[in-house]
Amino acid sequence: MNDKPFALVTGASAGLGKEFALQLAERYNLVLVARRADLLQDLAHQCAGRGAECETMTADLLNAEDVARVEERVAKPDIALLVNNAGFGTYGAFADLPRQGEADQVQLNIHTVVRLTHAALGTMTQRGNGSIINVASVAGYQPAPYSATYSATKTFVRYFTEAIAEEVRPKGVYMQVLCPGFTHTEFHEKADIAKGGIPAFLWMESSEVVRDSLAAMEPRETVCVPGAVNKAITAVGGAAPNAVSAKLAAFVMRSTMGLR
């Protein structure tokens, strides 16, 4: 048993979650949470090769009992870092999308983040240290037609994290909201987005996104927007009136992704 603290990563089996686990493995032991047990075991083996002791938790974070199990684990005093990465998005005209999928998106992207953050903070604030990274998106900087539910959930994560960060800062706890843009992961395949319609310069590698997020922890930056292009997008999106940015986003989605 080594003396490294534990980091718990949700959505750890692929994409940003997997990359977080791999990059954290040299500094932390890991609790890896995802639905796919086989992929978790493969990842645990990779992380062990980088010096981490690994626990795996097969859990569907849309299931209340599974969320409760993860809450119980994240509240234990050996957890020094929580990465709330699990989430998904849907793309298309809201009225045409399956209702349950939109409701599940709110449940996972918002409710689960709130519950796990609360569970972690109870212990972290008492002992006077700890860190939480909540993964949001550049989509959370403006209304986004054709990804309306997703962008709204990520706006919630942004404001929620920034607000709580100020509450817990005097208690020695650090919180970060990570706002990536288009990133090469499974996310866009699951959301049925054609990558070919998106210019190459908009894309980042997951390793770059996670590297920037972890680098932002040392100066304790609350908001991390990785990449120069994403920084420009969020600056414009945050400054423009919502009515203007919504019309522009609708035009871009229709033209680049063939949405109607």
Number of C-alpha atoms within 10 A of each C-alpha: 6 9 7 17 16 25 26 27 27 27 24 30 26 19 19 28 24 27 22 25 30 22 16 23 24 15 14 24 27 26 24 26 25 22 16 16 16 11 16 24 18 11 22 26 14 16 23 16 13 15 16 26 20 24 15 18 22 18 22 18 26 15 12 11 12 15 18 17 13 22 18 13 18 27 19 15 16 16 22 23 25 23 25 25 23 24 23 18 22 23 22 20 13 15 8 8 13 10 10 9 14 17 11 17 19 20 18 20 28 19 16 22 24 17 14 23 23 16 19 24 22 14 19 26 17 12 13 14 17 23 21 25 24 25 25 31 24 24 24 24 23 25 24 22 23 21 20 20 22 26 23 20 23 27 22 16 24 24 14 16 26 16 13 17 20 14 12 18 15 11 15 14 24 24 28 26 27 28 26 26 22 21 18 16 17 11 18 17 11 12 14 12 16 12 15 9 12 16 10 10 8 14 17 19 14 19 18 14 23 23 15 16 24 17 13 18 18 9 7 16 14 19 21 24 23 21 16 9 15 20 17 12 17 20 13 14 22 15 12 13 11 15 10 12 20 17 13 15 19 17 15 15 20 14 13 14 17 12 14 11
